[in-house]
Amino acid sequence: MSFVPSLPNLGRFWTAANALSLCRLALVVPITVFLWRDGPLGWLLGLVILVILTDWFDGRIARWTHSVSDWGKVIDPVADKFAAIMTVTALTFRPADPHLPLWFFGLVVGRDVAILLGGMAIARRSGQIVMSAWAGKAASLWLALTILSVILRADPPVFRVCLWMATGLFVFSFLLYVVRYLQATRNAEGATPDSVPQGP
């Protein structure tokens, strides 16, 4: 008898959209190294733009090609959160100036870890994968703008606007996720065994 809850069958893995999300995961590594070492600006901007483009296109390609899968619903937010945590960590603790504030690092990491753990709990209880909300995508966009403002050493007012917009959206998207988590938990508790999708 297994004591590990089964996860749902996530369907087809190798799709064009999922490949883009995996590319985003891979691109985070050199970006983090360049941020930490205050590397070449041209290369850094090029890689950041590639990450933003993969984030914009992966979901659209999945819909255009009718290849939306539960794997995509997992890989896409994981790639977003991995990128957020790694880049914010580098920009907070790197030797060179400018830095991101420590409280912002705590907000981003704490929020993303909590969402990942909550998503795993929902999948195990209900067999459902919770998709990213629009507020989460908006938070990722403003985080990218905040990172760009640091990389480009933008004027302080520009940096503050990006930082506080990202902060507000991170908090708002987290509250939305908490509501969705509670709803999914109640639905799972009230569902009959036949009505809840089961894993293999």
ZIURUR-V134891 format. One record per residue. RES is the residue in one small letter. SS is DSSP state (H for helix, E for strand, C for the rest). OMEGA is omega in degrees with one decimal (none if undefined). NEAR is the number of other ideal C-beta (glycine too) atoms within 12 Angstrom. Layout:
# ZIURUR-V134891
RES|SS|OMEGA|NEAR ; RES|SS|OMEGA|NEAR
This chain:
# ZIURUR-V134891
m|C|-178.6|3 ; s|C|177.8|8 ; f|C|178.4|6 ; v|C|-178.8|9 ; p|C|-179.5|18 ; s|C|176.0|18 ; l|C|-178.3|25 ; p|C|173.2|27 ; n|C|-172.6|18 ; l|C|174.0|24 ; g|C|-174.1|22 ; r|C|-177.6|20 ; f|C|-172.1|19 ; w|C|173.2|16 ; t|C|179.7|29 ; a|H|-179.4|26 ; a|H|179.3|34 ; n|H|177.2|33 ; a|H|176.9|26 ; l|H|178.5|32 ; s|H|177.8|39 ; l|H|175.1|25 ; c|H|178.3|26 ; r|H|176.5|40 ; l|H|-178.0|30 ; a|H|-177.8|21 ; l|H|-178.6|31 ; v|H|-176.0|34 ; v|H|178.5|20 ; p|H|177.2|26 ; i|H|180.0|38 ; t|H|179.1|31 ; v|H|179.8|20 ; f|H|178.8|29 ; l|H|-178.2|37 ; w|H|-176.7|23 ; r|H|-175.5|17 ; d|C|-172.7|21 ; g|C|-175.7|22 ; p|C|-174.8|16 ; l|H|-178.5|18 ; g|H|178.3|13 ; w|H|-177.7|20 ; l|H|179.1|30 ; l|H|179.0|21 ; g|H|179.6|19 ; l|H|178.8|33 ; v|H|178.5|36 ; i|H|176.5|21 ; l|H|178.8|24 ; v|H|179.4|39 ; i|H|-179.7|29 ; l|H|178.8|19 ; t|H|178.6|34 ; d|H|-178.7|38 ; w|H|-172.0|22 ; f|H|-170.0|23 ; d|H|179.3|38 ; g|H|179.9|32 ; r|H|178.1|19 ; i|H|178.4|25 ; a|H|179.6|28 ; r|H|-179.5|16 ; w|H|-176.7|14 ; t|C|-180.0|20 ; h|C|-178.7|12 ; s|C|176.5|24 ; v|C|-177.7|25 ; s|C|175.8|30 ; d|H|174.8|29 ; w|H|178.5|29 ; g|H|178.9|35 ; k|H|177.1|31 ; v|H|-172.9|31 ; i|H|-175.8|36 ; d|H|178.7|42 ; p|H|176.8|37 ; v|H|177.6|28 ; a|H|178.3|36 ; d|H|-175.9|42 ; k|H|176.1|40 ; f|H|178.7|32 ; a|H|-178.7|39 ; a|H|-176.2|47 ; i|H|-177.0|30 ; m|H|-177.5|35 ; t|H|179.1|45 ; v|H|176.7|42 ; t|H|-179.7|27 ; a|H|-176.6|32 ; l|H|177.7|38 ; t|H|-170.4|31 ; f|H|-178.0|19 ; r|C|-178.8|25 ; p|C|-173.6|13 ; a|C|171.8|18 ; d|C|-5.0|11 ; p|C|-179.2|23 ; h|C|166.8|25 ; l|C|-179.9|33 ; p|C|-177.1|22 ; l|H|-179.4|15 ; w|H|178.9|17 ; f|H|174.5|33 ; f|H|179.6|29 ; g|H|179.2|20 ; l|H|-176.2|31 ; v|H|-177.0|41 ; v|H|-179.4|26 ; g|H|180.0|21 ; r|H|-176.0|36 ; d|H|177.4|36 ; v|H|179.4|20 ; a|H|-179.9|23 ; i|H|178.4|36 ; l|H|179.3|27 ; l|H|177.8|17 ; g|H|177.9|28 ; g|H|176.9|34 ; m|H|180.0|24 ; a|H|178.8|23 ; i|H|-179.4|35 ; a|H|-178.4|31 ; r|H|-177.6|24 ; r|H|-170.7|29 ; s|H|-175.6|32 ; g|C|-177.8|28 ; q|C|175.7|32 ; i|C|-179.5|31 ; v|C|-178.9|35 ; m|C|176.6|24 ; s|C|177.3|33 ; a|C|-179.5|26 ; w|H|-178.8|16 ; a|H|177.3|26 ; g|H|177.4|34 ; k|H|177.8|26 ; a|H|177.3|23 ; a|H|178.4|37 ; s|H|178.7|41 ; l|H|-179.3|26 ; w|H|173.0|32 ; l|H|177.8|43 ; a|H|177.9|36 ; l|H|176.7|26 ; t|H|178.7|40 ; i|H|178.2|43 ; l|H|179.6|30 ; s|H|176.2|28 ; v|H|-178.8|37 ; i|H|-176.8|34 ; l|C|-179.2|19 ; r|C|-178.7|16 ; a|C|176.7|19 ; d|C|-177.9|13 ; p|H|178.8|13 ; p|H|178.8|11 ; v|H|178.9|18 ; f|H|-178.0|28 ; r|H|177.4|18 ; v|H|179.7|18 ; c|H|-177.3|30 ; l|H|-176.0|34 ; w|H|173.1|22 ; m|H|177.8|24 ; a|H|-179.8|38 ; t|H|-179.8|28 ; g|H|-179.0|22 ; l|H|176.2|32 ; f|H|179.0|40 ; v|H|-178.2|23 ; f|H|-179.2|22 ; s|H|177.6|36 ; f|H|178.0|28 ; l|H|175.9|21 ; l|H|-179.5|26 ; y|H|178.0|34 ; v|H|178.2|22 ; v|H|179.9|18 ; r|H|178.3|27 ; y|H|179.9|29 ; l|H|177.9|19 ; q|H|180.0|19 ; a|H|179.0|28 ; t|H|178.3|22 ; r|H|179.1|15 ; n|H|-179.9|21 ; a|H|-179.7|26 ; e|H|-178.1|15 ; g|H|-176.8|14 ; a|C|173.1|18 ; t|C|-179.8|10 ; p|C|-177.6|11 ; d|C|-174.9|8 ; s|C|-179.7|14 ; v|C|179.3|23 ; p|C|-178.2|24 ; q|C|176.2|21 ; g|C|-178.7|21 ; p|C|none|11
